[in-house]
Amino acid sequence: MTVLDATGRLTPDEVRKLFLFEKLTEDQLGWLAEHGWVADIPSGSVVFAQGADAAAFIVLLRGTISMTKRVGQDDVEITRTDQVGVYAGATQSYLERGDEHHYTATVRAVTDVCLFVIDSDEFAWAMRTWFPMAMHLLEGIFLGMQSSQQIISQRQQLLALGALSAGLTHELNNPAAAAARATSALRERFAGMRHKFAKLAHDEIDPRLLEALVDLQEEAVRGVAHAPKLTALEEADHEDEITDWLKSKGVEGGWELAPIFVAAGAGTDLLDRVADRADADILAGGLQWLANTLETALLLDEISDSVTRISSLVAAAKQYSNMDRSPQQRVDIHDGIESTLVMLSANLKHVKVLTDFDRSIPLIPLYSGELNQVWTNLIDNAVQAMDAEGTISIRTSVESESVRVEIGDDGPGVPAELRRRIFEPFFTTKPVGQGTGLGLDISYRIVVARHGGDLSVESEPGDTRFIVRLPLTDRRAGDVEVAASI
């Protein structure tokens, strides 16, 4: 229990117990006791709001407070603490800069709290009067850190955006180019089919023969969807077989037709049935017409697959960026992991990804867009640790009252002396220019401070695992905005 003097203020001895003031002189402690006061704040109240005039400097005497910053439309929790003596508010009021007299974050009372409060102007006067030399040093340090933090933060955002856009455009380019190529080829094949059909009609084919060719065509087209997947060696053997067959029937240019029949799953048995119903002089034209039909079906399938792939990539990008969603909602945790793998697929070409998902995990409250950044950082770090070649394993399960997500790799591992610092801001093991040291720090803040979870690492050579634990229910206290008491 905090001891107050008869006027409702802290005594100089009580002020001295706060670590921030423990080295001050008796006169300075007396001044603080005289000019400061105690405020009791009920749970859920807003102590002060980001952007408001910085009117007071506060020191926590009892209870738990949280600090959040507004990012876009969302409030990001920076810290939550019950440590007596922590301070916030007009911490920079002593700087002679007009743009620094606003609160840079919002502080809320998570429980009932008791605060020691000093007016910002009084606090600024004391700092400048008692520590003039320190003020010059602090202002220089503050301005330097602010500038470097802005540059590094912008660099980190640009790196993340560049990696995302590069991967997405690369993946979109392939199916888009395939669709354009298939469309161009399809136009040529339709023209060829019209020409061949006109020639066959001009040659006055027996209507029964033409009807038979159409029936064989329908049968062959239906077989395209069920064509077996062949290895390169199997394809070459089948093409040689059909080329030899065509050559034996006197059909010229068989090497052009053979790949089409093989891709469509049509073998020599189908070609024998065509030969049985066609005279030798029109067999080549009939086979060409049939090949054009089959290639048309193949091209249509390729266009369909390409467009579907583009749609899937757009859907993955939409889910990854959490578009059209509220900041927090109950979602399937696997959706974000899978969309992240799609977005990073360009970096995973030579990496084997093994997934073991527990699909029985219920929907849990998440900030999906932020959590996707965690998956991106952990997976991308694993790829870089393995030099883009190796195996990444991703497992999900329920552990007590939490969801456990384990992302592992078979890279060289993280030495024990580095594991203690791996989540520190600006700490990186990457070469200069390749890492900012913010990825794991940001991930830790998102998992721990934002979701009330836990992020840890277990590592030995050939087996490194980052373990994310997220609560099944929201552990964050509800935010109830009421009038500030100071």
Sequence and secondary structure as in RCSB ss.txt:
>XXXX:A:sequence
MTVLDATGRLTPDEVRKLFLFEKLTEDQLGWLAEHGWVADIPSGSVVFAQGADAAAFIVLLRGTISMTKRVGQDD
VEITRTDQVGVYAGATQSYLERGDEHHYTATVRAVTDVCLFVIDSDEFAWAMRTWFPMAMHLLEGIFLGMQSSQQ
IISQRQQLLALGALSAGLTHELNNPAAAAARATSALRERFAGMRHKFAKLAHDEIDPRLLEALVDLQEEAVRGVA
HAPKLTALEEADHEDEITDWLKSKGVEGGWELAPIFVAAGAGTDLLDRVADRADADILAGGLQWLANTLETALLL
DEISDSVTRISSLVAAAKQYSNMDRSPQQRVDIHDGIESTLVMLSANLKHVKVLTDFDRSIPLIPLYSGELNQVW
TNLIDNAVQAMDAEGTISIRTSVESESVRVEIGDDGPGVPAELRRRIFEPFFTTKPVGQGTGLGLDISYRIVVAR
HGGDLSVESEPGDTRFIVRLPLTDRRAGDVEVAASI
>XXXX:A:secstr
   B TTSSB HHHHHTSTTTTTS HHHHHHHHHH EEEEE TT EEE TTSB  EEEEEEES EEEEEEETTEE
EEEEEE  TT EEESTTTTS  GGG B SSEEEESS EEEEEEEHHHHHHHHHHH HHHHHHHHHHHHHHHHHHH
HHHHHHHHHHHHHHHHHHHHHHHHHHHHHHHHHHHHHHHHHHHHHHHHHHHHTT  HHHHHHHHHHHHHHHHHHT
T     HHHHHHHHHHHHHHHHHTT TTHHHHHHHHHHTT  HHHHHHHHHHS HHHHHHHHHHHHHHHHHHHHH
HHHHHHHHHHHHHHHHHHHHTTTTS SSEEE HHHHHHHHHHHTGGGGTTEEEEEE  TT   EEE HHHHHHHH
HHHHHHHHHHTTT EEEEEEEEEETTEEEEEEEE SS   HHHHTTTTSTT   S TTT  S HHHHHHIIIIII
TS EEEEEEETTEEEEEEEEESS  S          
